[in-house]
Amino acid sequence: MASKPIIVGVGIPMIIVGALMAWLWAPMEGDFKNQVELIGSTIGILGVVFAVSGLFYTKEPVMH
């Protein structure tokens, strides 16, 4: 019962943007390389968190 809109609409784009920031944009920066790398990594990690939470999301409460 995964939520595809959360995974595809939020999680995966955040992972991609974070990876692009950390790997492509950060090396081009001079003084702010560490900050750009940190922000890119943080966005990527949050994307993974959103993707995993999308796997466990359900609209109806699970009653056992």
Protein Blocks (a to p, Z undefined) as FASTA:
>chain_A
ZZfklmmmmmmmmmmmmmmmmmmmmmmpmklmmmmmmmmmmmmmmmmmmmmmmmmgcfbd
cdZZ
